[in-house]
Amino acid sequence: MLAITLLGSLCAVGSSFLSSRTATGACRNIRADVFKRVESFSSEEFSRFSTASLITRTTNDIQQIQMVLNMLLRIVLFAPFMGLTSLFKVMRYSGMVNILGWVLLIIIALMAVTFWITLPKFRIIQKLVDRLNLVIREQLSGILVVRAFNNEKAEEKRFDDVNSEITRVNIFVNRAMAVIMPAMTFLMSFVSVLILWFGSKQIDLGTMQIGDMMAFLQYAVHVLMSFMIVAMIFIMIPRSAVSANRIFEVLETEPAIHDPETPEELPADNQTISFRNVSFKYPKAEEYVLRDITFEAHPGETVAFIGSTGSGKSTLVNLIPRFFDVTEGAVMFGDTDIRNVRQKDLRERIGYVPQKAVLFSGTVESNLRYADETAGEDLIETALEVSQAKEFVDRMPNRLEEPISQGGTNVSGGQKQRLSIARALVRNAQVYIFDDAFSALDYATDARLREELNKLVAKTRSTVLIVAQRISTIRHADRIIVLDEGRIAGMGTHEELMKTCSVYQEIAYSQLSPEELS
């Protein structure tokens, strides 16, 4: 008996170890799969799942599944075995088996009703967790704006409304779940008393032995204990079921932009980028953002885009790295439709600077090497010089090893923008896209950067595409494309457009005097 007890203890320890390892390993893989799928999402999928919801699904929802997996492996596989073997033994005592049968039916009904009541509430809880994360994320990222407008009280109320709602629903669910364990304990005690009462009657009549009654009582307790264990798991299953459904929603979402089954290879050298009758509208939108866009950008050329806010400039250049796919027409790299090549191959040819400069936590060097981990020191120095970032990087105490905080909050807007430009230049790409990337620079820095960029492009024969609001930034471009309500209103050099395009003239005269434009 001592040996069996020792063996049982070792098995229990091994069960805990292996179940914990299996559950955490499985959820690690699920978390990696979710993150990998989210990385492949286009803007269409991000509009369906908010950032706050994706964070909740990757953390809180997977944690719920891990807890249930651990319990399933440790207990649920054990409890039915104990319950079924005890139930088999109980069947020998036909006189008292009805007592246990009715109690089991009551337990099953209790669990079913509780499950039916709480499952919708768990869906609400997870949505409220999404909302809570959204509110916190917005408040933390916009803390300066909140303080600037003295809206701390309004934000506190906004947070308190969500917090109170999630508390109220959780209290309801916990109260419903709390009924199960006392009810199970009561039923177990009631069955024990009932068995003793009925068994004593049978013993008095001489139809049952005391040993049989005690054996039946022990077997009945084992059966009820197994159901109590299952009931404990049922407390956790509704929420984990909701969490699992939310995770599978992400995993089963197919990205709108995907690689072709038989991809074509891009030419090794730089080619002409051509838009052929391109039209585009956002998913589920009725109006087109771009209509019938046709132009070419040759290697070594600088092509600029200008127009009023909402004219489609950023959307147009975002079609080139396939952040969106064209609705009609085609974007060509040489003679190859970019939809026929792998996204990775296409984006390796592009150095991209987004409208909002983004830096990652780390150092100046780690942010620059984000474009190319194998970049040499000479290439990094050249990128810093061309982007006009060298002057302030050299003044930093640790230079390239200077820490960069999350989001680049410890550098100014202009410095952040110049580091983003330097990062794109480190890629040594065939195509550079600057999406309003000079807006935070003063005129002198802007002019020096463009001068150095022109020298670099003359050597590398790269294609440069610039989205800008300032005439001074683009007036020396080889070709300027003027957009108006998603259509090309004019195309040519600065001098040509000043003679032929009224939209361009209006923008120019609103920024510069006639003497400056002449």
C-alpha positions as CSV (number, residue, x, y, z in Angstrom):
1,M,0.0,0.0,0.0
2,L,2.9,2.4,0.8
3,A,4.5,1.6,-2.5
4,I,1.2,2.2,-4.4
5,T,0.8,5.5,-2.5
6,L,4.3,6.6,-3.4
7,L,3.7,5.7,-7.0
8,G,0.5,7.6,-7.1
9,S,2.2,10.7,-5.7
10,L,5.0,10.5,-8.3
11,C,2.4,10.2,-11.0
12,A,0.5,13.2,-9.7
13,V,3.7,15.3,-9.7
14,G,4.5,14.1,-13.2
15,S,1.0,14.8,-14.4
16,S,1.2,18.4,-13.1
17,F,4.6,18.9,-14.7
18,L,3.6,17.5,-18.1
19,S,0.2,19.1,-18.3
20,S,1.7,22.6,-17.5
21,R,4.4,22.1,-20.0
22,T,2.0,20.9,-22.7
23,A,-0.6,23.7,-22.1
24,T,2.0,26.5,-22.1
25,G,3.7,25.0,-25.2
26,A,0.4,24.7,-27.1
27,C,-0.5,28.3,-26.2
28,R,3.0,29.5,-27.2
29,N,2.3,28.0,-30.6
30,I,-1.1,29.5,-30.8
31,R,0.2,32.9,-29.9
32,A,2.9,32.6,-32.6
33,D,0.3,31.6,-35.1
34,V,-1.9,34.6,-34.2
35,F,1.0,37.0,-34.4
36,K,2.1,35.6,-37.8
37,R,-1.4,35.9,-39.2
38,V,-1.8,39.4,-37.9
39,E,1.5,40.4,-39.6
40,S,0.0,39.3,-42.9
41,F,-3.1,41.4,-42.5
42,S,-3.8,44.2,-44.9
43,S,-5.5,47.5,-43.9
44,E,-8.8,45.8,-44.7
45,E,-8.4,43.2,-41.9
46,F,-7.1,45.8,-39.4
47,S,-10.3,47.8,-39.9
48,R,-12.2,44.6,-39.0
49,F,-10.2,43.9,-35.8
50,S,-9.1,46.9,-33.8
51,T,-5.6,47.0,-32.4
52,A,-6.9,46.8,-28.9
53,S,-8.9,43.7,-29.7
54,L,-6.0,42.0,-31.4
55,I,-3.9,42.7,-28.3
56,T,-6.6,41.2,-26.0
57,R,-6.9,38.1,-28.2
58,T,-3.2,37.6,-28.3
59,T,-2.8,37.9,-24.5
60,N,-6.0,37.5,-22.4
61,D,-7.9,35.1,-24.6
62,I,-4.9,32.8,-25.0
63,Q,-4.3,32.9,-21.3
64,Q,-7.9,31.7,-20.7
65,I,-7.3,28.7,-23.1
66,Q,-4.0,27.9,-21.3
67,M,-5.7,27.7,-17.9
68,V,-8.4,25.3,-19.2
69,L,-6.0,23.2,-21.1
70,N,-3.9,22.7,-18.0
71,M,-7.0,21.7,-16.0
72,L,-8.3,19.4,-18.8
73,L,-5.0,17.5,-18.9
74,R,-4.6,17.3,-15.1
75,I,-8.1,16.6,-13.9
76,V,-10.7,16.0,-16.7
77,L,-8.9,12.9,-18.0
78,F,-8.7,11.6,-14.5
79,A,-12.2,12.4,-13.2
80,P,-14.2,10.4,-15.8
81,F,-12.0,7.3,-15.2
82,M,-12.6,7.5,-11.5
83,G,-16.3,8.2,-11.9
84,L,-16.9,5.4,-14.5
85,T,-15.1,2.7,-12.5
86,S,-17.0,3.7,-9.3
87,L,-20.3,3.8,-11.2
88,F,-19.6,0.3,-12.5
89,K,-19.2,-0.8,-8.9
90,V,-22.3,1.0,-7.8
91,M,-24.4,-0.9,-10.3
92,R,-24.0,-4.0,-8.1
93,Y,-26.3,-2.4,-5.5
94,S,-29.5,-2.2,-7.5
95,G,-31.6,-1.3,-4.5
96,M,-29.9,2.1,-4.0
97,V,-28.6,3.0,-7.5
98,N,-31.8,5.1,-8.2
99,I,-30.7,7.6,-5.5
100,L,-27.5,8.3,-7.2
101,G,-29.1,8.4,-10.7
102,W,-31.6,11.2,-9.7
103,V,-28.8,13.2,-8.1
104,L,-26.6,13.0,-11.2
105,L,-29.5,14.2,-13.4
106,I,-29.9,17.2,-11.0
107,I,-26.2,18.0,-11.3
108,I,-26.2,17.8,-15.1
109,A,-29.3,20.0,-15.3
110,L,-27.6,22.5,-12.9
111,M,-24.5,22.7,-15.0
112,A,-26.4,23.0,-18.3
113,V,-28.5,25.9,-16.9
114,T,-25.5,27.7,-15.6
115,F,-23.7,27.3,-18.9
116,W,-26.7,28.6,-20.8
117,I,-26.9,31.7,-18.6
118,T,-23.2,32.6,-18.5
119,L,-22.0,31.9,-22.0
120,P,-23.6,35.1,-23.5
121,K,-22.1,37.1,-20.6
122,F,-18.6,35.8,-21.3
123,R,-18.9,37.1,-24.9
124,I,-19.8,40.5,-23.4
125,I,-16.9,40.4,-21.0
126,Q,-14.3,39.8,-23.7
127,K,-15.8,42.7,-25.8
128,L,-15.6,44.9,-22.7
129,V,-12.0,43.9,-22.2
130,D,-11.4,45.0,-25.8
131,R,-13.0,48.3,-25.1
132,L,-11.1,48.7,-21.8
133,N,-7.8,48.1,-23.6
134,L,-8.9,50.6,-26.3
135,V,-9.7,53.3,-23.8
136,I,-6.4,52.8,-21.9
137,R,-4.4,52.7,-25.1
138,E,-5.9,56.0,-26.4
139,Q,-5.5,57.7,-23.1
140,L,-1.8,56.7,-22.7
141,S,-0.9,57.6,-26.3
142,G,-2.8,60.9,-26.1
143,I,-1.8,61.9,-22.6
144,L,-0.3,65.2,-23.7
145,V,-3.5,66.2,-25.6
146,V,-5.6,65.2,-22.6
147,R,-3.5,67.4,-20.3
148,A,-3.4,70.3,-22.8
149,F,-7.2,70.5,-22.9
150,N,-7.6,69.8,-19.1
151,N,-9.8,66.8,-19.9
152,E,-8.5,64.5,-17.2
153,K,-11.9,64.3,-15.5
154,A,-13.7,63.5,-18.8
155,E,-11.2,60.7,-19.5
156,E,-11.5,59.4,-15.9
157,K,-15.3,59.2,-16.4
158,R,-14.8,57.5,-19.7
159,F,-12.6,54.9,-18.1
160,D,-14.8,54.5,-15.1
161,D,-17.9,53.8,-17.3
162,V,-16.1,50.9,-19.0
163,N,-14.5,49.7,-15.8
164,S,-17.9,49.8,-14.0
165,E,-19.6,47.9,-16.8
166,I,-17.0,45.1,-16.9
167,T,-17.2,44.9,-13.1
168,R,-21.0,44.6,-13.1
169,V,-21.0,41.8,-15.7
170,N,-18.2,39.9,-13.9
171,I,-20.0,40.1,-10.6
172,F,-23.1,38.6,-12.3
173,V,-21.1,35.8,-13.9
174,N,-19.2,35.0,-10.7
175,R,-22.4,34.9,-8.6
176,A,-23.9,32.5,-11.2
177,M,-20.8,30.3,-11.1
178,A,-20.6,30.5,-7.3
179,V,-23.9,28.6,-7.0
180,I,-22.4,25.4,-8.5
181,M,-19.9,24.5,-5.7
182,P,-22.3,25.0,-2.7
183,A,-25.0,23.1,-4.6
184,M,-22.7,20.3,-5.4
185,T,-21.5,20.1,-1.7
186,F,-25.1,20.1,-0.6
187,L,-26.1,17.4,-3.0
188,M,-23.1,15.2,-1.9
189,S,-24.0,15.6,1.8
190,F,-27.7,15.0,1.0
191,V,-26.8,11.8,-0.9
192,S,-24.6,10.6,1.9
193,V,-27.3,11.1,4.5
194,L,-29.9,9.5,2.2
195,I,-27.7,6.4,1.6
196,L,-27.0,6.0,5.3
197,W,-30.8,6.3,6.1
198,F,-31.9,3.9,3.3
199,G,-29.0,1.5,4.1
200,S,-29.8,1.4,7.8
201,K,-33.3,0.4,6.9
202,Q,-32.0,-2.4,4.7
203,I,-29.6,-3.6,7.4
204,D,-32.4,-3.6,9.9
205,L,-34.4,-5.8,7.5
206,G,-31.4,-8.0,7.0
207,T,-31.2,-7.5,3.3
208,M,-27.9,-5.6,3.3
209,Q,-24.6,-5.9,5.2
210,I,-22.9,-2.9,6.9
211,G,-19.9,-3.4,4.7
212,D,-22.0,-3.3,1.5
213,M,-23.6,0.0,2.7
214,M,-20.2,1.6,3.4
215,A,-18.8,0.4,0.1
216,F,-21.8,1.9,-1.8
217,L,-21.3,5.1,0.1
218,Q,-17.6,5.3,-0.9
219,Y,-18.3,4.5,-4.5
220,A,-21.1,7.1,-4.6
221,V,-18.8,9.7,-3.1
222,H,-16.3,8.9,-5.8
223,V,-18.9,9.3,-8.6
224,L,-20.0,12.7,-7.1
225,M,-16.5,13.8,-6.7
226,S,-15.7,13.2,-10.3
227,F,-18.8,15.2,-11.3
228,M,-17.7,18.0,-8.9
229,I,-14.3,18.1,-10.6
230,V,-16.0,18.3,-14.0
231,A,-18.3,21.1,-12.6
232,M,-15.1,23.0,-11.7
233,I,-13.9,22.8,-15.2
234,F,-17.4,23.8,-16.5
235,I,-16.9,27.0,-14.6
236,M,-14.0,27.9,-16.8
237,I,-15.1,26.4,-20.1
238,P,-17.7,29.0,-21.1
239,R,-15.1,31.8,-21.0
240,S,-12.4,29.8,-22.7
241,A,-14.9,28.8,-25.4
242,V,-15.6,32.4,-26.2
243,S,-11.8,33.1,-26.2
244,A,-11.2,30.2,-28.5
245,N,-13.8,31.4,-31.0
246,R,-12.2,34.9,-30.9
247,I,-8.8,33.4,-31.6
248,F,-10.1,31.3,-34.4
249,E,-11.8,34.4,-36.0
250,V,-8.2,35.8,-36.4
251,L,-6.6,32.5,-37.5
252,E,-9.4,31.8,-40.1
253,T,-9.3,35.3,-41.6
254,E,-7.7,35.2,-45.0
255,P,-5.7,38.3,-45.9
256,A,-7.2,40.3,-48.8
257,I,-3.6,40.7,-50.2
258,H,-1.8,37.4,-50.7
259,D,1.0,36.0,-52.8
260,P,0.2,34.3,-56.1
261,E,0.5,30.5,-56.2
262,T,3.0,30.6,-59.0
263,P,4.9,33.9,-58.4
264,E,7.0,35.6,-61.1
265,E,10.5,36.8,-60.6
266,L,11.3,40.5,-60.7
267,P,14.1,41.7,-62.9
268,A,17.4,42.2,-61.1
269,D,17.9,45.8,-62.2
270,N,15.7,48.7,-61.6
271,Q,12.7,49.1,-64.0
272,T,10.1,51.7,-64.9
273,I,7.2,51.9,-62.5
274,S,4.0,52.4,-64.5
275,F,0.4,53.0,-63.5
276,R,-2.0,51.8,-66.2
277,N,-5.5,53.1,-65.9
278,V,-5.5,52.5,-62.1
279,S,-8.7,53.0,-60.1
280,F,-9.1,52.2,-56.4
281,K,-11.7,52.2,-53.8
282,Y,-11.6,51.0,-50.2
283,P,-13.3,47.7,-49.3
284,K,-17.1,48.0,-48.9
285,A,-16.8,51.7,-50.1
286,E,-19.0,53.0,-52.9
287,E,-16.9,55.9,-54.0
288,Y,-13.5,55.6,-55.8
289,V,-10.6,57.3,-54.1
290,L,-8.5,57.1,-57.3
291,R,-9.8,57.1,-60.9
292,D,-8.0,56.3,-64.1
293,I,-4.4,57.1,-63.0
294,T,-1.8,56.6,-65.7
295,F,1.8,57.7,-65.5
296,E,5.4,56.3,-65.5
297,A,8.3,56.8,-63.2
298,H,11.7,55.9,-64.8
299,P,14.9,54.9,-63.0
300,G,16.9,57.9,-61.9
301,E,13.8,60.2,-61.9
302,T,12.1,62.0,-59.1
303,V,8.3,62.0,-59.4
304,A,6.3,64.1,-56.9
305,F,2.6,64.1,-56.0
306,I,0.8,67.1,-54.7
307,G,-2.9,68.0,-54.2
308,S,-5.4,69.1,-51.6
309,T,-6.1,67.0,-48.4
310,G,-8.0,63.9,-49.4
311,S,-7.0,63.9,-53.0
312,G,-5.5,60.4,-52.8
313,K,-1.8,61.1,-52.8
314,S,-0.8,58.7,-49.9
315,T,-3.2,56.1,-51.2
316,L,-1.6,56.2,-54.6
317,V,2.0,55.6,-53.4
318,N,0.7,52.9,-50.9
319,L,-0.4,50.8,-54.0
320,I,3.3,50.3,-55.0
321,P,4.4,48.2,-51.9
322,R,0.9,46.5,-52.1
323,F,-0.4,47.9,-48.8
324,F,-3.6,47.9,-50.9
325,D,-4.3,46.2,-54.3
326,V,-5.7,48.2,-57.2
327,T,-9.4,47.8,-57.8
328,E,-9.0,48.3,-61.6
329,G,-6.0,48.6,-63.8
330,A,-2.5,47.5,-62.9
331,V,0.8,48.7,-61.3
332,M,3.8,47.5,-63.3
333,F,7.4,47.1,-62.4
334,G,8.9,46.9,-65.9
335,D,6.7,44.4,-67.7
336,T,5.7,42.6,-64.5
337,D,2.4,43.2,-62.7
338,I,3.3,43.6,-59.0
339,R,0.4,41.4,-58.1
340,N,2.2,38.5,-59.7
341,V,5.3,38.6,-57.5
342,R,5.8,37.8,-53.8
343,Q,5.2,40.7,-51.5
344,K,8.6,40.0,-49.8
345,D,10.4,40.2,-53.1
346,L,8.6,43.4,-54.1
347,R,9.2,45.2,-50.7
348,E,12.9,44.3,-50.7
349,R,13.3,46.7,-53.6
350,I,11.5,49.6,-51.8
351,G,12.7,52.1,-49.2
352,Y,9.6,53.4,-47.5
353,V,9.1,56.4,-45.2
354,P,5.6,56.6,-43.9
355,Q,3.6,59.8,-43.3
356,K,3.9,59.3,-39.5
357,A,7.5,58.6,-38.6
358,V,7.8,55.4,-36.5
359,L,10.8,54.4,-34.4
360,F,11.2,51.3,-32.3
361,S,12.6,51.0,-28.8
362,G,16.3,50.2,-28.9
363,T,19.2,52.3,-30.1
364,V,19.8,54.7,-33.1
365,E,21.8,51.9,-34.8
366,S,19.1,49.2,-34.2
367,N,16.5,51.5,-35.8
368,L,18.8,52.1,-38.8
369,R,19.6,48.4,-39.2
370,Y,15.9,47.6,-39.1
371,A,16.1,48.1,-42.9
372,D,19.1,45.9,-43.4
373,E,20.8,44.1,-40.5
374,T,24.0,43.4,-42.6
375,A,24.4,47.1,-43.6
376,G,28.0,48.3,-43.4
377,E,29.3,51.3,-41.3
378,D,29.9,53.3,-44.5
379,L,26.3,52.8,-45.7
380,I,24.9,53.9,-42.3
381,E,27.1,57.0,-42.3
382,T,26.1,57.9,-45.8
383,A,22.4,57.5,-44.8
384,L,22.9,59.8,-41.8
385,E,24.6,62.4,-44.0
386,V,22.0,62.4,-46.7
387,S,19.1,62.5,-44.3
388,Q,20.7,65.4,-42.4
389,A,20.6,63.3,-39.2
390,K,24.4,63.1,-38.7
391,E,24.5,66.5,-37.1
392,F,22.3,65.7,-34.1
393,V,23.4,62.0,-33.9
394,D,27.0,63.2,-33.5
395,R,25.9,65.4,-30.6
396,M,24.4,62.5,-28.7
397,P,26.5,61.2,-25.9
398,N,26.5,57.6,-27.2
399,R,26.1,58.4,-30.8
400,L,24.7,55.3,-32.6
401,E,24.3,53.5,-29.3
402,E,22.1,56.3,-28.0
403,P,18.9,54.7,-26.6
404,I,15.6,55.3,-28.4
405,S,12.5,55.0,-26.3
406,Q,9.2,53.4,-27.5
407,G,7.7,55.4,-30.3
408,G,10.8,57.7,-30.4
409,T,9.4,60.0,-27.7
410,N,12.9,61.1,-26.6
411,V,13.7,62.7,-29.9
412,S,11.9,65.6,-31.6
413,G,9.5,65.3,-34.5
414,G,12.1,66.5,-37.0
415,Q,14.8,64.2,-35.7
416,K,12.4,61.3,-35.7
417,Q,11.5,62.0,-39.4
418,R,15.2,62.3,-40.4
419,L,16.0,59.0,-38.7
420,S,13.1,57.4,-40.6
421,I,14.5,58.7,-43.8
422,A,18.0,57.4,-42.9
423,R,16.5,54.0,-42.2
424,A,15.0,53.9,-45.7
425,L,18.3,54.9,-47.2
426,V,20.1,52.2,-45.4
427,R,18.1,49.7,-47.5
428,N,20.0,51.0,-50.6
429,A,16.8,50.4,-52.5
430,Q,15.8,50.7,-56.1
431,V,12.7,52.6,-55.3
432,Y,12.2,55.2,-52.5
433,I,8.8,56.4,-51.4
434,F,8.6,59.5,-49.2
435,D,5.0,59.9,-48.0
436,D,5.0,63.5,-46.8
437,A,8.3,62.7,-45.1
438,F,9.7,66.2,-45.1
439,S,6.8,68.0,-43.3
440,A,8.5,68.3,-39.9
441,L,11.7,69.7,-41.4
442,D,12.6,73.4,-41.7
443,Y,13.1,74.9,-45.2
444,A,16.9,74.9,-44.9
445,T,17.2,71.3,-43.7
446,D,14.6,70.3,-46.4
447,A,16.7,71.9,-49.1
448,R,20.0,70.3,-48.0
449,L,18.3,66.9,-47.7
450,R,16.9,67.1,-51.2
451,E,20.2,68.2,-52.6
452,E,22.0,65.3,-51.0
453,L,19.2,62.9,-52.1
454,N,19.5,64.1,-55.7
455,K,23.3,63.4,-55.7
456,L,22.6,59.9,-54.2
457,V,19.9,59.1,-56.8
458,A,22.2,60.3,-59.6
459,K,24.7,57.6,-58.5
460,T,22.3,54.8,-57.8
461,R,19.7,55.4,-60.5
462,S,17.0,54.8,-58.0
463,T,13.4,55.9,-58.6
464,V,12.1,58.5,-56.1
465,L,8.4,59.1,-55.4
466,I,7.6,62.0,-53.1
467,V,4.3,63.0,-51.6
468,A,4.4,66.6,-50.3
469,Q,2.3,69.6,-49.4
470,R,5.0,72.2,-49.9
471,I,5.8,73.5,-53.4
472,S,9.4,74.2,-52.3
473,T,9.9,70.5,-51.6
474,I,8.9,69.3,-55.1
475,R,9.5,72.2,-57.5
476,H,12.7,70.7,-58.8
477,A,11.3,67.2,-59.3
478,D,11.6,65.7,-62.8
479,R,7.8,65.3,-63.0
480,I,5.1,66.6,-60.7
481,I,1.6,65.0,-60.7
482,V,-1.2,67.1,-59.4
483,L,-4.2,65.2,-58.0
484,D,-7.6,66.6,-57.5
485,E,-10.4,64.5,-56.1
486,G,-8.7,61.3,-57.1
487,R,-7.9,62.2,-60.7
488,I,-4.8,63.6,-62.4
489,A,-5.4,67.3,-62.8
490,G,-2.0,68.1,-64.3
491,M,1.4,66.5,-65.0
492,G,4.7,68.1,-65.9
493,T,7.6,70.1,-64.5
494,H,7.1,73.1,-62.1
495,E,7.4,75.6,-65.0
496,E,5.0,73.7,-67.2
497,L,2.3,73.3,-64.5
498,M,2.5,77.0,-63.6
499,K,1.4,77.7,-67.2
500,T,-1.1,74.9,-67.7
501,C,-2.6,73.7,-64.4
502,S,-5.0,75.9,-62.4
503,V,-5.0,73.6,-59.4
504,Y,-1.2,73.7,-59.2
505,Q,-1.2,77.5,-59.6
506,E,-3.7,77.8,-56.8
507,I,-1.6,75.7,-54.4
508,A,1.6,77.5,-55.5
509,Y,0.3,81.0,-55.0
510,S,-1.2,80.1,-51.6
511,Q,2.3,79.2,-50.4
512,L,4.8,81.4,-52.2
513,S,4.8,84.9,-53.6
514,P,5.1,85.5,-57.4
515,E,8.7,86.6,-56.9
516,E,9.6,83.3,-55.1
517,L,7.9,81.3,-57.8
518,S,9.6,83.1,-60.7
